[in-house]
Structure formats: structure tokens, C-alpha cells
Amino acid sequence: MMQWEKLISAKRWGVQNSDIQDQDKARSQFQRDYDRLIFSSPFRRLQNKTQVFPLPGSVFVHNRLTHSLEVASVGRSLGTIFYNNLKKQEPDVDKRLPLISEVGNIVAAACLAHDMGNPAFGHSGESAMSRYFTDGDGTKYKADLTDEQWHDVIHFEGNANAFRILTHPFTGKGNGAFALTYATLASIVKYPCAAIAGHVKGNIHQKKYGFFQSEQASFQAMADELGMIQTQNNPLIYKRHPLVYLVEAADDICYSIIDLEDAHRLKILSYDKIKELLLPICNSTRLEPWLESEFEDEDAKVGLLRAKAINNLITATSLIFMDNQNVILDGGFNMGLTDALEEPFAAPWKEISDISKKKIYNYQSVVQIEVAGYKVMGGLLEEFIPALINNSSNYDKKLVELIPKQFITLDTDLYSKIQSVLDFVSGMTDLYAVELYRNIKGISFPAIH
């Protein structure tokens, strides 16, 4: 069984013999993680990355940055409730576990970072980058990569990419990378296994994967330090760090409920439909009469329904985590917290999922941005990957000059070169990716500044 004493570690990645005492009286070590993330360039770039709907014109919808901020807010509440409940059970718990009071801050920081590895154009960006290797020109590289490396590239995974961004010493960026605490880093990795061991149905720890081969040794060193449960060595598989469940729940709650709010703003779903979906989760007989008598603005009504629904889901999932704490610490909890919801929440939660798939995720503009993502992301890879690998013709050299120095590796092996381009392309915002694609394909010409 995993132990909180080891799991909540303030040791920092890449910093040898670091003093982990809280020398900064204004911030704990985990609050410093939060601040480092929120002021970072990869986090800021989330502002121009698609969440679900195309980036807004006159109507505001959520992007990856606003989504991440909201997830962090919900995650902090989930972590704080867990600590408060634990303290009720064991009033002297702070003496036994001096850092347990920081769970809310750890989860909030991990929530901020959970989407930092996602490429432009939402999940279609991941699929497009993978498709270059499975169905495009990238198939020719299979023979020169190991099976483990090949699985990394044919299933590009934003979660694994987030761990790479936060731990990899990019050229000129310092060897410590972000130097986040081990507890925060581990709380980001939803699927703690190698790519070749991922995509196993029915196993939440292996639903996808959590680290590339290039970061496997780094992940293993961190996981062993934290006392995470290793179930297999080759390929490498671990059980989740327990706080991953809270990060995942915060993400699930936010995108499921707030996608409805965006759908209402875009007139995809009516107010009456939103009310029908959210009132059962609000679970209040007094709410509907108050809404109809006190509010005229439909956006305000939806906002109140959203707030009440999120509050109830936070309460319900935090209790599930608390009640199943020992099973989770033992690595035996094989579902997300929202999957374990009971009535009166389970049925409306499933209905929201069904409606979202049918009405929101297949809405015309959403599908259009996904198709565009396939063209743009795939097109960038088909230009930059051969250019960096070959770097022989004048055209190749010109393309390589467009890649920022931080992404140019000194390693000469094929896998490292491919990763350099994946680092570059996955970090692009939607708008930058489209602009660069149009320019290098000759569809438009760059302006001279």
C-alpha cells in the first residue's frame, strides 16, 4: 500500500540536494509550483489552443487556458475537502503527516498543468500527429525505431507530453526544467505506463499512457521515490498516484458541465434543455422557482445552475475519494471518481455525457476545426520531420532555421530528431500553426514586420 508520508514529497525535480524547507514565508513549496506554472510560456499559450469549440469571435467560449484555471479552482476544493475530512477523523493528522494540509495546493498546481502538453486543435491535434506515422509519410520510419519508440509516435499523447515539457531540459532553458515538486509532477500523470503498455480497455491505469521512452527513466526515479506501486518492469507499468483521481475528477466536472454552458452561449442547446440536464444534479426543489422569479437573463440562469451543479459534484466526488482512500492507496480503484457517482447524480451525469457526444462534440464547427487540425498538423509534420532528419537540401536547411533553438537536439538518433519536431509542433497555438502552415505551403505569404 502507498503511504501519504512518501507520496506528498516536496523534493524538486532536477534539483540535487535541494533545501525543501519553506524559506518563502508567503508561499509553500506547492504554491510555488502553482506560481511557476501560471507565469510560464507553455501555460500562457493555452489561451490560443482550442478546448472544444473553435476560438471565439464575438461569443466567448472556453479555451485551454480558461479551462485549466477553472479545473485548478475545482481541484483545490477537492483537495481541501479531503484534508478537512481527514482532520475530522484524525485531529492530530498534521503531526503524523506535516504536508497533508497542502493537498489542495498540490492538486490545484497539477490541474493547471494537466493540459500543457496538448497540441493545437484539441484532441484532433493529437490524432493528426499520430496519423502522420500510421497512415502518412512517417510510416517509413518504423523500421528504424524500437517498438517502444514507435508506440510513442503512433499514439501521440498530450498527458505524456506534459510530463516531458515539465521535466525535459530543452536547449538553453536550464537543466532543471520547471523543477516542480515530485508530488505535483506525479499528480499529473493519469496513465503511469509506457506507450507500448497503454490502450488497455478496462484498466484505468493503462487507458492511454503517461510518459515517452525518453522520459521513462525520469518517471521511474520519481515514482520509486514516492513509493508508487510498480506492477511490471518491461514494459513499465505503475498504479496511479492517488491525487491523480482528484485532478481527473476536477477535469471531468469542469468540461462536462461547462461545455453545456458554452453550448448554450452558441445556441446549440436551449436554456430549457440545459435546465433539464442540470436541475437533477443541483438536487434542489427550491432552485427552479427562485430562478424563474428572480432572473430574466438566461445566461445568468445557466451560470447559477452550473455553479450549483459543480458544487454538488465536488461534494459527491470528494466523499467517494475519502470513502475509497485505502483502496486507492492500494492501487485497486479501477474507475474515475465521477464514474462512481451514485443517484441522484449518476443518471443525469450519464445523460450529460450522451448529449455532449451527440449534440456538442459532433456540432458542425467542432467537426470542421477537427478536420482543419488534421490538415494543418499533419502538413507541418510532413515538412519539418524530413527536413530535420535529412537537413541536406537548401530547402531542408531553410525549414530547420524556422525551428526555435530550444527544440533542436544535439542527439543524432532518429527518435530524438522526431521528438524535436513533435516538441515544436505540439507547442504551437492554433493560430500560429495555421499561419505557419499557410506560409510554408505557399497558400499565403508572411508579412514583413
C-alpha positions in Angstrom: 0.0 0.0 0.0 1.2 3.5 -0.8 1.9 5.9 2.1 1.0 9.6 2.3 4.3 10.2 4.1 6.1 9.4 0.9 3.5 10.4 -1.7 3.4 14.1 -0.6 7.0 14.9 -1.3 8.4 18.5 -1.7 11.5 17.2 -3.3 12.1 19.2 -6.6 12.8 17.6 -10.0 16.3 18.2 -11.3 17.5 20.0 -8.2 20.1 18.0 -6.3 20.2 18.2 -2.5 17.6 21.0 -2.6 16.5 22.6 0.7 12.8 21.8 0.7 12.0 23.9 3.8 9.6 26.7 3.1 12.0 29.6 3.1 9.5 31.8 1.4 7.0 32.7 4.2 4.4 33.8 1.6 4.2 30.5 -0.2 4.6 26.9 0.5 6.6 24.7 -1.9 3.5 23.6 -3.7 2.1 27.1 -4.0 5.5 27.9 -5.7 4.7 25.1 -8.2 1.4 26.8 -9.0 3.1 30.2 -9.5 5.8 28.8 -11.7 3.2 27.2 -13.9 0.9 30.2 -14.2 3.7 32.5 -15.2 5.2 30.1 -17.8 5.1 30.5 -21.5 3.6 27.0 -22.2 0.8 27.8 -19.9 0.1 31.2 -21.4 0.0 29.6 -24.9 -3.1 27.6 -23.8 -5.0 30.9 -24.3 -4.9 30.2 -28.0 -5.5 26.5 -28.0 -8.9 25.0 -28.7 -10.8 23.4 -25.9 -13.8 22.1 -27.8 -15.3 24.9 -29.9 -13.3 27.0 -32.4 -11.6 30.0 -30.8 -14.3 32.7 -30.3 -15.3 35.6 -32.5 -17.9 37.8 -30.8 -19.2 35.0 -28.5 -16.9 33.9 -25.7 -16.2 30.1 -25.3 -13.6 28.4 -23.2 -10.1 27.8 -24.4 -7.5 25.5 -22.8 -6.3 28.3 -20.5 -9.7 29.3 -19.1 -10.5 25.6 -18.8 -7.3 24.9 -16.9 -7.9 27.8 -14.5 -11.3 26.5 -13.7 -10.1 23.0 -13.2 -7.5 24.2 -10.8 -10.2 26.0 -8.8 -12.3 22.8 -8.6 -9.2 20.7 -7.8 -8.2 22.9 -4.9 -11.6 22.5 -3.4 -11.5 18.7 -3.8 -8.0 18.5 -2.2 -9.0 20.9 0.7 -12.2 18.9 1.4 -10.2 15.7 1.6 -7.8 17.3 4.1 -10.7 18.7 6.2 -12.4 15.3 6.3 -9.2 13.6 7.2 -8.6 16.0 10.0 -12.1 15.3 11.4 -11.2 11.7 11.5 -7.8 12.3 13.0 -7.4 15.7 14.7 -3.7 15.3 15.1 -3.1 14.2 11.5 -0.8 17.2 10.8 1.7 15.8 13.4 1.9 12.5 11.6 1.7 14.0 8.1 3.2 17.5 8.2 2.4 18.2 4.5 -1.0 16.7 4.2 -2.6 20.2 4.6 -1.0 21.0 1.2 -3.1 18.5 -0.8 -5.4 21.3 -2.1 -2.4 23.3 -3.4 -0.8 20.2 -5.0 -4.0 19.2 -6.8 -4.5 22.8 -8.0 -1.0 23.0 -9.4 -1.3 19.7 -11.2 -4.7 20.8 -12.6 -3.0 23.9 -14.0 -0.5 21.7 -15.9 -2.8 18.9 -16.9 -3.3 20.2 -20.5 0.1 21.8 -21.1 1.1 19.0 -23.4 -2.0 19.1 -25.6 -1.3 20.3 -29.1 -3.4 22.8 -31.1 -6.9 21.9 -32.3 -7.9 19.8 -29.3 -7.8 16.0 -29.4 -7.9 16.1 -33.2 -4.4 17.6 -33.0 -3.2 14.5 -31.2 -4.8 12.2 -33.7 -3.4 14.2 -36.6 0.1 13.9 -35.3 -0.3 10.2 -34.8 -1.8 9.7 -38.2 1.3 11.1 -39.9 3.1 8.0 -38.7 0.3 5.4 -39.1 -1.0 6.5 -42.5 1.2 9.2 -43.8 4.8 9.6 -44.9 6.0 8.8 -41.4 5.4 5.1 -41.9 8.8 4.8 -43.4 10.5 5.5 -40.0 9.1 2.4 -38.3 11.9 0.1 -39.3 14.5 2.4 -37.6 12.7 2.9 -34.3 12.3 0.4 -31.5 8.8 -1.0 -30.8 8.6 1.2 -27.7 9.6 4.3 -29.6 7.2 3.6 -32.4 4.3 3.3 -30.0 5.2 6.8 -28.7 4.8 8.4 -32.1 1.8 6.5 -33.4 -0.3 7.4 -30.3 0.8 10.9 -29.5 -0.4 11.6 -26.0 -0.8 15.1 -24.5 -0.5 13.8 -21.0 2.9 12.2 -21.7 3.9 15.4 -23.5 3.0 17.5 -20.4 5.4 15.3 -18.3 8.1 15.9 -20.9 7.6 19.6 -21.0 7.9 19.8 -17.2 11.0 17.6 -16.9 13.0 17.8 -20.2 16.0 20.1 -20.3 15.2 21.9 -23.5 18.2 23.7 -25.1 19.0 26.9 -23.4 16.2 26.5 -20.8 18.2 25.2 -17.9 18.8 21.6 -16.8 16.2 21.8 -14.0 13.3 22.4 -16.4 10.4 23.7 -14.2 11.9 22.0 -11.1 8.4 21.2 -9.8 7.9 19.1 -6.7 7.6 15.3 -7.2 4.1 15.3 -5.7 2.8 17.8 -8.3 4.5 16.1 -11.2 3.2 12.6 -10.2 -0.4 14.0 -9.8 -0.4 15.0 -13.5 0.3 11.5 -14.9 -3.1 9.9 -15.4 -1.8 6.8 -17.1 1.5 5.7 -15.4 2.7 3.3 -18.0 4.8 3.2 -21.2 3.0 3.7 -24.6 3.5 0.0 -25.6 1.6 -1.0 -22.4 -1.2 1.6 -22.9 -4.6 1.4 -24.5 -5.8 -1.5 -22.4 -9.6 -1.4 -22.1 -11.0 -1.8 -18.6 -7.8 -0.7 -16.8 -7.8 2.9 -15.8 -4.0 2.9 -15.2 -3.4 1.9 -18.8 -6.2 3.6 -20.7 -3.6 5.6 -22.5 0.0 6.2 -21.4 1.8 8.8 -19.3 5.5 9.1 -20.4 7.5 8.8 -23.6 10.5 6.4 -23.7 12.8 9.5 -23.5 11.3 10.2 -20.0 10.8 6.7 -18.8 13.8 6.7 -16.5 12.8 10.0 -15.1 9.3 8.8 -14.3 10.6 5.6 -12.7 13.0 7.5 -10.5 10.3 9.8 -9.3 7.7 7.1 -8.8 10.1 5.0 -6.8 11.0 8.0 -4.6 7.3 8.5 -3.9 6.6 4.8 -3.2 4.2 4.3 -6.1 3.2 0.7 -6.8 5.1 -0.8 -9.7 3.2 -3.7 -11.3 5.5 -4.5 -14.2 9.0 -3.6 -15.3 9.1 -4.4 -19.0 7.1 -2.6 -20.3 7.0 -0.3 -17.3 3.6 0.0 -15.5 2.7 1.6 -12.2 -0.5 2.3 -10.3 -1.6 5.9 -10.2 -0.5 8.4 -7.6 -3.7 8.8 -5.5 -4.0 12.6 -6.2 -4.4 11.9 -9.9 -8.0 10.8 -9.1 -8.8 14.3 -7.8 -7.1 16.0 -10.7 -9.1 13.8 -13.1 -12.4 14.5 -11.3 -11.8 18.2 -11.4 -11.2 18.0 -15.2 -14.2 15.7 -15.8 -16.5 18.0 -13.8 -15.4 21.2 -15.5 -15.5 20.1 -19.1 -18.8 18.2 -18.7 -20.7 21.0 -17.1 -19.0 24.0 -18.7 -19.3 22.6 -22.2 -23.0 22.8 -21.7 -22.7 26.5 -20.8 -20.6 27.1 -23.9 -23.2 25.2 -26.0 -25.9 27.5 -24.6 -24.0 30.6 -25.5 -23.6 29.3 -29.1 -27.3 28.4 -29.2 -26.6 24.7 -29.7 -28.6 23.8 -26.7 -31.6 25.8 -25.4 -32.0 27.1 -21.9 -34.8 24.6 -21.2 -32.5 21.7 -22.3 -29.7 23.0 -20.0 -32.1 23.3 -17.1 -33.5 19.8 -17.8 -29.9 18.4 -17.6 -28.6 20.3 -14.6 -31.5 20.6 -12.3 -31.3 16.9 -11.2 -27.6 17.5 -10.3 -28.5 20.7 -8.4 -30.8 18.4 -6.4 -32.9 21.3 -5.0 -36.7 21.8 -5.1 -36.3 25.5 -4.3 -33.9 26.3 -7.1 -36.2 26.3 -10.1 -38.9 28.6 -8.6 -36.2 31.0 -7.5 -34.5 31.0 -10.9 -37.7 31.8 -12.7 -38.9 34.5 -10.3 -35.6 36.3 -9.7 -33.7 36.1 -13.0 -34.6 37.2 -16.5 -31.2 36.7 -18.3 -30.8 33.2 -19.5 -27.0 33.3 -19.3 -27.3 34.2 -15.6 -29.7 31.3 -15.0 -27.3 28.9 -16.7 -24.4 30.3 -14.7 -26.3 29.6 -11.4 -27.2 26.1 -12.5 -23.6 25.5 -13.5 -22.3 26.8 -10.1 -24.7 24.7 -8.1 -24.1 21.6 -10.1 -20.3 21.9 -9.9 -20.6 22.4 -6.1 -22.7 19.3 -5.6 -20.3 17.2 -7.8 -17.3 18.4 -5.8 -19.0 17.3 -2.6 -20.0 13.9 -4.0 -16.7 13.0 -5.6 -14.7 14.2 -2.6 -16.7 11.8 -0.4 -16.1 9.0 -2.9 -12.3 9.6 -2.7 -12.5 9.7 1.1 -14.5 6.5 1.4 -12.2 4.7 -1.0 -9.0 6.1 0.3 -7.5 2.7 1.3 -8.5 1.0 -1.9 -6.9 3.9 -3.9 -3.7 3.8 -1.8 -3.6 0.0 -2.5 -3.9 0.7 -6.3 -7.2 -1.2 -6.5 -9.6 1.6 -7.5 -10.2 0.9 -11.2 -12.5 3.8 -12.2 -12.6 7.6 -12.1 -14.4 9.2 -9.2 -17.2 10.6 -11.5 -17.7 7.0 -12.8 -18.5 6.0 -9.2 -21.2 8.6 -8.7 -24.5 7.3 -7.2 -28.0 8.6 -7.5 -29.3 11.3 -7.7 -26.2 12.2 -9.8 -25.4 9.1 -11.8 -28.3 9.1 -14.3 -28.1 12.9 -15.1 -24.3 12.6 -15.3 -24.6 9.9 -18.0 -27.3 11.9 -19.8 -25.0 14.9 -20.0 -22.3 12.7 -21.5 -24.6 11.3 -24.1 -26.0 14.7 -25.1 -22.5 16.1 -25.3 -21.3 13.4 -27.7 -24.4 13.7 -29.8 -25.1 17.5 -29.9 -21.8 19.2 -28.9 -18.8 17.2 -30.0 -20.4 16.5 -33.4 -21.5 20.0 -33.9 -20.6 21.3 -37.4 -18.0 23.9 -36.3 -16.4 21.4 -33.9 -16.0 18.8 -36.7 -14.7 21.5 -39.1 -11.9 22.5 -36.6 -11.0 18.8 -36.2 -10.7 18.3 -39.9 -8.7 21.5 -40.2 -6.4 20.2 -37.4 -5.7 17.1 -39.4 -4.6 19.1 -42.4 -2.6 21.6 -40.6 -0.8 19.5 -38.0 -0.2 16.6 -40.5 1.1 19.1 -43.1 3.6 20.7 -40.6 5.0 17.3 -39.7 5.4 16.2 -43.3 7.5 19.3 -43.9 9.6 19.6 -40.8 10.4 16.0 -39.9 12.1 15.1 -43.2 13.9 18.4 -43.2 15.4 18.0 -39.7 16.3 14.3 -40.3 17.9 14.9 -43.7 19.0 18.6 -43.4 20.7 18.3 -46.8 19.0 20.4 -49.4 18.8 24.2 -49.2 15.0 23.8 -48.7 15.6 21.5 -45.7 18.1 24.0 -44.2 15.6 26.8 -44.5 12.9 24.9 -42.8 15.2 23.9 -40.0 16.0 27.5 -39.4 12.4 28.1 -38.6 12.6 25.7 -35.6 13.5 27.6 -32.4 16.9 26.6 -31.0 15.3 25.2 -27.8 13.8 22.4 -29.8 17.0 21.4 -31.7 18.6 18.4 -30.2 22.3 17.6 -30.2 21.4 13.9 -30.3 21.7 12.3 -33.7 19.4 9.3 -33.4 16.2 9.3 -35.4 13.9 9.1 -32.3 15.4 12.3 -30.8 15.1 14.2 -34.1 11.5 13.2 -34.5 10.8 14.3 -30.9 12.3 17.6 -31.6 9.8 18.3 -34.3 6.9 17.0 -32.2 8.0 19.3 -29.4 8.0 22.2 -31.8 4.7 21.5 -33.5 2.8 20.4 -30.3 3.7 23.6 -28.6 2.1 25.8 -31.3 -1.2 27.7 -30.8 -4.0 27.1 -33.2 -3.4 30.5 -34.9 0.3 30.1 -35.2 0.0 26.6 -36.6 -2.4 27.8 -39.3 -0.3 30.8 -40.1 2.9 28.8 -40.4 1.2 26.1 -42.4 -0.2 28.6 -44.9 3.2 30.3 -45.3 5.3 27.2 -45.9 2.7 25.7 -48.2 2.6 28.9 -50.3 -1.1 29.5 -49.6 -0.2 33.0 -48.2 2.9 35.0 -47.8 4.3 36.2 -44.5 4.1 39.9 -43.7 7.3 41.8 -43.2 7.5 43.4 -39.8 
